[in-house]
């Protein structure tokens, strides 16, 4: 039997979002991605062939969240939201 060990439960959403790259406090570029699933603590993003930096802002459903990459697999990136 599978035991859930995550601190926050995930919700499948499959909705568009925007990865925003900020350098020296200025928005330098942005890219479209898809949020596959998310929780209060992080998200799984589909980014295609995009090379995503280790830290960025994720604009999703009206919120701008500081995100840090915690894993990469193929065209997906797992991020943790910074508090």
N, CA, C and O of each residue as an XYZ file, in Angstrom:
332
protein
N       0.842     -1.182      0.000
C       0.000      0.000      0.000
C       0.889      1.248      0.000
O       1.891      1.301      0.713
N       0.519      2.242     -0.797
C       1.290      3.480     -0.920
C       0.975      4.413      0.242
O      -0.190      4.649      0.562
N       2.029      4.945      0.874
C       1.866      5.884      1.975
C       2.335      7.256      1.500
O       3.485      7.409      1.088
N       1.465      8.240      1.553
C       1.793      9.608      1.158
C       2.712     10.228      2.192
O       2.364     10.296      3.371
N       3.902     10.690      1.757
C       4.870     11.268      2.681
C       5.078     12.756      2.435
O       5.882     13.383      3.126
N       4.385     13.328      1.482
C       4.552     14.743      1.170
C       3.931     15.603      2.264
O       2.928     15.236      2.876
N       4.556     16.760      2.494
C       4.035     17.684      3.497
C       2.723     18.315      3.042
O       1.857     18.617      3.863
N       2.576     18.516      1.711
C       1.373     19.145      1.165
C       0.814     18.266      0.052
O       1.578     17.825     -0.807
N      -0.489     17.996      0.034
C      -1.065     17.183     -1.043
C      -1.013     17.915     -2.382
O      -1.116     19.141     -2.423
N      -0.852     17.169     -3.477
C      -0.792     17.744     -4.824
C      -2.185     17.780     -5.445
O      -3.048     16.955     -5.146
N      -2.371     18.765     -6.320
C      -3.596     18.885     -7.094
C      -3.220     18.958     -8.567
O      -2.387     19.781     -8.945
N      -3.815     18.115     -9.406
C      -3.562     18.162    -10.841
C      -4.296     19.362    -11.418
O      -5.493     19.536    -11.191
N      -3.559     20.203    -12.178
C      -4.184     21.411    -12.710
C      -4.043     21.557    -14.220
O      -5.002     21.969    -14.872
N      -2.892     21.240    -14.803
C      -2.620     21.375    -16.234
C      -3.093     22.717    -16.771
O      -3.973     22.789    -17.628
N      -2.482     23.789    -16.243
C      -2.827     25.146    -16.663
C      -1.567     25.913    -17.048
O      -0.479     25.620    -16.553
N      -1.718     26.892    -17.932
C      -0.557     27.679    -18.344
C      -0.050     28.582    -17.223
O      -0.809     29.022    -16.359
N       1.240     28.841    -17.262
C       1.879     29.741    -16.303
C       3.033     30.430    -17.022
O       3.328     30.127    -18.178
N       3.676     31.352    -16.331
C       4.786     32.102    -16.912
C       5.992     32.027    -15.997
O       5.906     32.344    -14.811
N       7.121     31.605    -16.558
C       8.400     31.631    -15.845
C       9.033     32.979    -16.129
O       9.242     33.336    -17.288
N       9.340     33.729    -15.082
C       9.918     35.058    -15.235
C      11.330     35.052    -14.661
O      11.545     34.710    -13.498
N      12.287     35.438    -15.504
C      13.681     35.507    -15.089
C      13.952     36.939    -14.626
O      13.704     37.896    -15.359
N      14.460     37.069    -13.410
C      14.755     38.381    -12.830
C      16.250     38.462    -12.565
O      16.819     37.598    -11.898
N      16.884     39.512    -13.096
C      18.315     39.729    -12.895
C      18.516     41.119    -12.317
O      18.050     42.105    -12.888
N      19.203     41.204    -11.192
C      19.452     42.479    -10.516
C      18.163     43.252    -10.282
O      18.126     44.474    -10.422
N      17.104     42.529     -9.925
C      15.833     43.157     -9.623
C      15.000     43.539    -10.829
O      13.904     44.078    -10.672
N      15.497     43.269    -12.040
C      14.774     43.618    -13.256
C      14.329     42.374    -14.014
O      15.073     41.400    -14.126
N      13.119     42.420    -14.526
C      12.599     41.317    -15.344
C      13.367     41.305    -16.666
O      13.303     42.271    -17.427
N      14.085     40.230    -16.940
C      14.907     40.184    -18.150
C      14.296     39.336    -19.249
O      14.552     39.594    -20.425
N      13.493     38.331    -18.908
C      12.827     37.515    -19.918
C      11.725     36.689    -19.262
O      11.677     36.544    -18.041
N      10.840     36.151    -20.101
C       9.775     35.296    -19.579
C       9.448     34.220    -20.609
O       9.658     34.407    -21.807
N       8.935     33.097    -20.127
C       8.629     31.941    -20.958
C       7.330     31.307    -20.485
O       7.014     31.342    -19.296
N       6.592     30.739    -21.396
C       5.363     30.039    -21.056
C       5.682     28.590    -20.691
O       6.538     27.956    -21.308
N       4.987     28.082    -19.688
C       5.118     26.679    -19.299
C       3.726     26.174    -18.916
O       2.752     26.925    -18.960
N       3.644     24.906    -18.542
C       2.390     24.328    -18.065
C       2.604     23.782    -16.660
O       3.537     23.017    -16.418
N       1.740     24.177    -15.745
C       1.768     23.602    -14.393
C       0.981     22.300    -14.463
O      -0.228     22.306    -14.694
N       1.677     21.187    -14.261
C       1.050     19.864    -14.312
C       0.284     19.605    -13.025
O      -0.891     19.238    -13.044
N       0.973     19.802    -11.906
C       0.320     19.685    -10.608
C       0.984     20.659     -9.650
O       2.103     21.114     -9.887
N       0.295     20.971     -8.579
C       0.872     21.905     -7.606
C       0.333     21.612     -6.217
O      -0.672     20.925     -6.035
N       1.042     22.160     -5.257
C       0.647     22.074     -3.863
C       1.020     23.401     -3.222
O       1.544     24.292     -3.890
N       0.759     23.528     -1.969
C       1.130     24.742     -1.247
C       2.648     24.935     -1.247
O       3.129     26.066     -1.177
N       3.396     23.844     -1.326
C       4.852     23.908     -1.231
C       5.626     23.913     -2.532
O       6.814     24.235     -2.532
N       4.976     23.557     -3.667
C       5.720     23.504     -4.914
C       4.866     23.063     -6.069
O       3.644     22.971     -5.957
N       5.528     22.782     -7.208
C       4.789     22.414     -8.419
C       5.657     21.578     -9.351
O       6.883     21.554     -9.238
N       4.988     20.896    -10.269
C       5.640     20.182    -11.359
C       5.298     20.935    -12.635
O       4.123     21.121    -12.952
N       6.331     21.374    -13.378
C       6.144     22.177    -14.575
C       6.604     21.422    -15.809
O       7.623     20.732    -15.773
N       5.860     21.546    -16.901
C       6.329     21.081    -18.207
C       6.915     22.299    -18.903
O       6.232     23.306    -19.087
N       8.201     22.202    -19.295
C       8.897     23.357    -19.866
C       9.404     23.120    -21.282
O      10.036     24.005    -21.859
N       9.145     21.952    -21.854
C       9.645     21.647    -23.189
C      11.165     21.597    -23.190
O      11.773     20.992    -22.307
N      11.772     22.229    -24.175
C      13.233     22.221    -24.286
C      13.876     23.433    -23.619
O      15.078     23.655    -23.761
N      13.098     24.201    -22.906
C      13.591     25.391    -22.232
C      14.604     25.034    -21.143
O      14.375     24.119    -20.352
N      15.712     25.752    -21.108
C      16.671     25.611    -20.015
C      16.255     26.589    -18.917
O      16.352     27.805    -19.084
N      15.803     26.057    -17.821
C      15.270     26.866    -16.723
C      16.374     27.104    -15.696
O      17.052     26.156    -15.301
N      16.572     28.358    -15.252
C      17.573     28.616    -14.216
C      17.137     28.012    -12.880
O      15.977     27.635    -12.713
N      18.056     27.925    -11.948
C      17.760     27.312    -10.650
C      16.745     28.093     -9.827
O      16.052     27.507     -8.995
N      16.640     29.402    -10.041
C      15.676     30.229     -9.309
C      14.994     31.188    -10.278
O      15.634     31.739    -11.173
N      13.688     31.382    -10.090
C      12.914     32.276    -10.950
C      11.592     32.609    -10.265
O      11.283     32.073     -9.201
N      10.815     33.498    -10.884
C       9.471     33.806    -10.423
C       8.493     33.016    -11.285
O       8.660     32.949    -12.503
N       7.487     32.426    -10.677
C       6.448     31.714    -11.412
C       5.155     32.496    -11.264
O       4.627     32.633    -10.160
N       4.643     33.010    -12.384
C       3.354     33.703    -12.378
C       2.286     32.682    -12.727
O       2.279     32.119    -13.821
N       1.374     32.448    -11.770
C       0.383     31.400    -11.929
C      -0.905     31.789    -11.222
O      -0.898     32.066    -10.023
N      -1.994     31.810    -11.950
C      -3.326     32.110    -11.415
C      -3.340     33.384    -10.578
O      -3.910     33.409     -9.487
N      -2.716     34.435    -11.088
C      -2.746     35.731    -10.430
C      -1.725     35.937     -9.330
O      -1.689     37.005     -8.718
N      -0.899     34.947     -9.064
C       0.118     35.063     -8.018
C       1.512     35.021     -8.641
O       1.725     34.374     -9.667
N       2.453     35.715     -8.016
C       3.856     35.647     -8.419
C       4.612     34.964     -7.292
O       4.712     35.497     -6.187
N       5.143     33.781     -7.578
C       5.769     32.947     -6.552
C       7.254     32.775     -6.823
O       7.648     32.476     -7.950
N       8.078     32.961     -5.808
C       9.511     32.684     -5.931
C       9.676     31.170     -5.939
O       9.203     30.483     -5.035
N      10.356     30.650     -6.973
C      10.501     29.205     -7.133
C      11.962     28.815     -7.246
O      12.774     29.543     -7.818
N      12.286     27.644     -6.687
C      13.637     27.090     -6.751
C      13.534     25.667     -7.280
O      12.740     24.872     -6.777
N      14.338     25.339     -8.299
C      14.317     24.010     -8.901
C      14.891     22.986     -7.924
O      15.964     23.179     -7.352
N      14.144     21.891     -7.748
C      14.618     20.804     -6.881
C      14.807     19.500     -7.647
O      15.319     18.524     -7.099
N      14.390     19.481     -8.927
C      14.579     18.284     -9.740
C      14.238     18.545    -11.192
O      13.393     19.382    -11.510
N      14.920     17.804    -12.078
C      14.702     17.929    -13.526
C      14.641     16.531    -14.119
O      15.501     15.694    -13.843
N      13.609     16.277    -14.945
C      13.467     15.003    -15.632
C      12.878     15.270    -17.012
O      11.732     15.707    -17.119
N      13.647     15.013    -18.069
C      13.150     15.234    -19.424
C      12.702     16.672    -19.612
O      13.482     17.605    -19.418
N      11.432     16.848    -19.993
C      10.906     18.195    -20.212
C      10.144     18.729    -19.000
O       9.377     19.684    -19.120
N      10.354     18.114    -17.828
C       9.674     18.551    -16.610
C      10.668     19.044    -15.562
O      11.800     18.570    -15.466
N      10.198     20.013    -14.782
C      10.996     20.597    -13.705
C      10.144     20.615    -12.437
O       9.004     21.080    -12.456
N      10.695     20.112    -11.346
C      10.028     20.185    -10.040
C      10.564     21.404     -9.299
O      11.776     21.604     -9.221
N       9.662     22.219     -8.756
C      10.090     23.416     -8.033
C       9.492     23.448     -6.636
O       8.421     22.899     -6.375
N      10.216     24.104     -5.761
C       9.744     24.357     -4.403
C       9.535     25.849     -4.304
O      10.365     26.629     -4.770
N       8.421     26.256     -3.694
C       8.155     27.676     -3.514
C       8.913     28.189     -2.300
O       8.902     27.568     -1.237
N       9.573     29.331     -2.471
C      10.327     29.953     -1.385
C       9.363     30.714     -0.493
O       8.400     31.313     -0.971
N       9.618     30.687      0.755
C       8.747     31.394      1.732
C       9.448     32.610      2.260
O       8.892     33.334      3.085
